[in-house]
Amino acid sequence: MRFVPMSELLYRARSERYAVPGFCVWNAESIEVVLRVATEVKAPVILMAGPGEFPLLSPRDLSAIAQALAKRFDVPAALHLDHGDSLEQVEICLAAGFSSVMLDFSTRPFDENVDALRRVAKMAHPHGVSVEGELGRIGRADQVTTESHAESTLTDPVEAAVFVKETGIDALAVSIGNAHGHYTALPRLDFDRLARLHEAIQVPLVLHGGSGTPRADVQRAISLGIAKVNVASDVVTAARQSLLEQWVAGKNLWVPAAQAVAMQKITKVLRNWFLISGAAGHA
């Protein structure tokens, strides 16, 4: 299997009213378990990595590992730069073979965000690579998450329509009350705003901060145009808790053995999200 442009996955998902989950990955083990579970449940999937993961593996090395592992599986999948923070990082990921890239300039002035994403689209599209942008600020729900902003600003549907038209992006991450990290209280998603965004915009919409969002809310959001749901905190937390429990109990002090058990915990999270998103059975 070769990674495909993310847009190929998202347009079908939007048409058939399910969402493709995007899972955070950071090493060979996490990449393998995501692709394996996706294959088992016959689901399309998006592997995501960005500035929070690159201190462990560079984009080039992470992509090389992902490309090698992908040969063992046969599901539609994309390799995605999540929350890229510079044009230089986008260029590095394009050279490394990512099939989708996101540049997050949502904290910048509107015109600067537009100009940067327009440039990314011009760089990526000739290579068949999809582009995701973000408009509105998606905040943080906890102090652990490194991406995003301290405060949220909701996405304006009128601005969003202009943004998509001017940039030529393939997917738009929206702020409708969602946040990155683990929620300390249940999120209150603005479904009326999402409906207006879906009506105003012709590209698939992305919900960041899926972890901890009630199943019913995720599925309602999908019915209103969300075609990709990002899941990072649920995955990382499952691995972290497993490692801590093992080591506090004095078990599996040999790191490879402990990681193998942690990957089993991640498997449960992945299966659950393939069912919540409706992606299972669509590969």
N, C-alpha and C positions, 0 to 999 in steps of 0.2 A: 504494500500500500504506500502511496505517496500522499503527502499533505496537499490539500486542495484549498483554494481561496475560501475564506470564511463566508463570503457572500453566497457561494453555492449552497452552503448549508442553511443560511438564514432565510433566504427567499422561499425555499421550500417549506421551512418551518412556519414562516408567517402565513403562507398560503394554506397549510394544513392544520394550523392552530395548535402547534406545540412550540416548545422552545428548546434550543440546543444549550446544554450546560457547558460553561467554560470553567475548567478546574485549574487551580494553581498547581504547578509542578515545579520541582527544584532539583531533582536528581534522577538517576536511571530508575531507581526503585519506584518513585512516584509516577514517572512517565509510564512504566510498564504496567502498573496496577490500573491506571486510568484506561489505557488502551485495552487491557485484558477484560476489564469489567464491561467496557463499551461493547466489545465483541460478544461477550456472553449474553448481554441483554439486547444485542442488535440495535445499537443506538449510534447516531452521529455524535461527535464530541469535539470540543475545542481545548487544546492544551495551552495554558497561559503562563507566561513568565515575564518578569519586568525588573525594574530597579531593585525591588526587594529580594529577588532571587539571584541576580547576577553576581553578587559578591561571592557566592558559592561556585557557580559555573558561569563562565562568560557566555554571551549569546552564541558564539561560534561553537563552543564545546557542548552547550546544552542542545543546540540544533543537531549537531553531529550524532549525539546519543539518541535523540528522538528519531532522527531519520533512520538510524540503524535498527532501532527497536520496531519501528513502524513496518518494516519488511515482514515481520512475523504475523501481522494482523491485517484484516481486510474489512475495515469500517471507514466510512467517510469521516475525515478528521482534518482539523486545521491547527497549525502551530502559530500562536498569536503573541505579539508583543503587547503586554498589558500596561497601561499607564506609562508609556514612554515619556521621558521628560525632556528630550532635546531632539533636534533634527539629526544630530550626529548619531544618537542612539538608534534612531530609525534607520539611518543609512547602514549602520553596523548589522542590524537585524535583517535588512534586505540582503546584504551580502552573505549573511550566514544561512539564508534559505528559509526564513520565516514566510509563511503563506498569508499572513495578516499582520497589520501593525496598527497600533493606537498611539497617537500623540495627544497627551492631555495638557492642553493649554487653557483649561477652563478657568483658571485664576487670572488669566491675562485679559486685557481689554478685548472687546468683541472683534474689532478689526484685526488685531494681532492674531487672535485665534483663527479667524477666517483665513488670513494670509498664510499662516503656517500650515494649516490643514490642506489648503489648496496646493501648496508646494509638495506636501507629502503625497497627495493623490497623483500629482504629475510624476513623482519619483516611482511610486509603487505600481500604478496601473499598467505601465508598459511591460512589467514583469508578471502580470497576472496576480498581483498581490492586493488583497482587500484592505480598506482603510476604515478605522473607527475613530470618531471624534466625540468630544463631550461638550455639552453646553448646559450651563447651570453648574453650580458647585455641589458635588456629592460629598457630604461631610463624613466624619468619623464617629462611630458609636462607642469606641473604647480608646484606651491609651496604648494598646499594643500595635494596632494597625499603623503601618508607616505611610501608606498611600493616602491621597486625598487631603481634605482641608478640615480645619477645626469647625467651621460653620457651613451650613448648606444655603444655597440659593436655588429656588425652584426654576425649572426650565420654562421659558416663555414660548408658547406655540408659534406666535408670529415671528419672533426672532429665529426660532428653530427652522422654520421653513426657508427663511432667507439664508441661514447658515448652510443648510444642506445644498441648496441650489448654487450658492457661491463657491463652495468647496469641492463639490463632486464626490463627497465621501459615500461609503457603502453602508454604514451603520452609525447610529447616533445613540450614545449613552445619555440618558435623561435623569434629571433630579426631580423626583415626585414625592419626596419624604423618605426615601431610602438612604442608607448610610453604610459605609464600610465597617467591618468588624462585627463584634457581638453586641447585639442590642441589650441595653439595660432595661428597656421597656419596649413593648411591641411597637413596631413602626406603624405610622398612620399614613398610608399611601393615598395620594390625591388622585383617585381614579377618574374624576371629571377632567382633570388636567391631562391625564394620560390619554383619555378618549379624544381630546382636542388635538393633542400631539399626533396621534395616529391618523386623524383625519387630515391634518395639515402636511404630513410628511410622507413621502413615497418610499423611503428606505426603512429597513427593519430597525426596531428600537431595542435598546439594551438596558437591562436592569442590573446595575452593580449592587453589591451588598445583599446577595441572596440569602446568605447564612442567617438563620434565625427568623426569617420571614415566614409567617404562617402559610401552610399549604394552600388554603383557600385564597389568600391574597395573591400568591404567586400565580395560581391558575386563573384568577380573574384578570391579572395583569397580562397574562398570555392572550386571553380572549380580546384584549384591547390593544394588541399590536406588539407586545414584547416577544422577541424571537430568540433572544440570548439572555441567559441568567448567569451571572458570575458567582462562583462559589469558591471562596478561598479560606475564610476563617474556620468553617466547619471541617475542612480537610486538614488544615494545619493543627487545629485544636485536637482532633482525634489522634494524630500522630504524637503530639506533645504530651497529652495525657497518658497515652499508652507507655511512652518512654519513662515518664515520671513514676507511674505506678510500678513498673517493673523494677526500676532502680531503687525506689524507696523500700520495696519489698526484698531487695537484695537478689533479684532474679535477673538472668540474662545480662550480666555485666559485660559480656562480650558484645560490643556494639552491633556487629552484623546480625546476631541472633535477636537482639532487641528490636532492630529495625524491621526484621521479618515479621515479628508480631505486630508492630505498629502498622505495617502495610495491611494486615488483616483487618485492623480496626478501620482503616480508610475505606476498605472495600464496602463496608456497610453504609458508610456515608454516600459513596458514589451510587450504589444501587438505589438508595432512597431518592437521590436527586434525579436520577434517570426516570423514576416513576413520577415524581412530583411534576417534572417539566413536560412529561408526556413524550419524551424522546425515545423511550424504549420501544423497539419494534419498527423503527423508521429507518434503519440502515439498509 
